Structure formats: C-alpha cells, structure tokens
Amino acid sequence: MATTTTADAIVPRPPRTAFESARSALGALVRRDLLVLRRHFGEFVLRTIMQPFLLVFIFLYVFPTIGQGVGGGGGRAGESAFATVLVPGVVAISIMFQGI
C-alpha cells in the first residue's frame, strides 16, 4: 500500500484496481504507438499503399504471364470469376497484415 505525506500525518492511498492498471498500460501503449507512427509516418503510408498494389500486380499480371493464373483456363468467364474473388482477398490480406 502506497502512502502520501501531508504536513500533519501520513495518509494511506488505496491501491489501484486491475481495471485502472490495465487502462493505464493501454494508454501508455497507444501513446507510444502514436509517437512511433508520427516519427515514421512516410514509411507507414508507403507500406500501406504498396502492399495491395504488389499483390494485385503478382496475381493479375505475373501469374497469368507465366501460366499460373487462377481461372485462366475458363476464358473471360474464368478471369472474371477470379477477379471477383481477388479483390476481397486482397482487401482482407491487407487488413490482416496491417493489423500485425
């Protein structure tokens, strides 16, 4: 139990609850992350923008060029079906990796 001193007596201070400790720790982590983000903002934006573009480039240009494209055997219909699966997949992968 921590104590604080006054001019006349020592007054005991009640201990922090687990909730207060957790909230304080979360606040410190968020402040630290925001400070790091502010210092490296350009790198963060570049990584955030480049990853989806690289995924789309690989799946829509490189793989079909080397004959590994998914849905390429079905002609235009297969390519269209693959594109409808690719966009939500790229968005999901980008969100997941940004969270990591």
N, C-alpha and C positions, 0 to 999 in steps of 0.2 A: 504494500500500500504506500503510495507516494504521499508526501506531506508538503504543505506550503507554510511558510513562516509569515507571521504578522508581527506587529510591534509588541503585542501582549502575549500571544500564545501560539502554539503550533496546532494548526487545524488540519485534520486528515482529509485528503481528497479521495473520493470514491474511485475505484479502478474503472478503466474503460471496459465497455461490454465488447463482445466478439463482433457485433454489428458495427460499432464505432471503429474498431480496429480495422476491420475489413474495408469499410468505406474510406478510411484514411489511406490505406495501402492502395486501393483502386485509384483514388485521386492522385497519389504520387506517381503511379504508373502512367496514367493518362497525361499528366503534365510532362513527364519525361518523354513520352512518345511524341507529343506535340512539339517539344523543343527539338527533338531529333528531326522530325518532319520539316520544321521551319528551316533548319540548317541545311538539309539535303532535299529541298523541295524540287529542284530541277531534275535530279536523278529519279525521284519518286514519280514525277509526271512522265518522264521518258519511259521508265519501266512499265507504267500503267498503260501507256498508249501503244508501245511497241509489241507487247506480248500478243494481243489479239491479232494484230496485223501479221505477225510472223506465223501464227497458227493458220490463219486463212491462206497465206501465201503457200505454206507447205501442203495443206490439204487440197487446195484448189488449183495450184499450178505445178508444184514439184511432183506430187504423187501421180496425177494423171499423165504428166510428161514421161515419166519412167514406166508407165503401165501399171501402177499400183493403185490407181484411183478407185475408190469405193463407188459402186453404182455406175461405173463407166460402161459396163457390158450391156446395159439396157438402153443405150442411146440417150436421146434427150430426156426421156421419162426417168431413166435411172439417175441422170445427173441432177434433174430437178428434185427427185426424192432425196438424194444425198445432200443437196443444198438446204432443204428444209430441216434436216437433222443436224447439219453442220453449224448453223447459226446459233441455235440454243445450246449446243455443246460447247462452242467457243465462249459464249457468254458465261456458262456455268464453270468452265475451267478457269476463266479469267477471274471470276469472283472467288473461287476456291483458292487460287494461288495468291491473290491479293490479301486474302484473309490470313494466309500462312506468313 
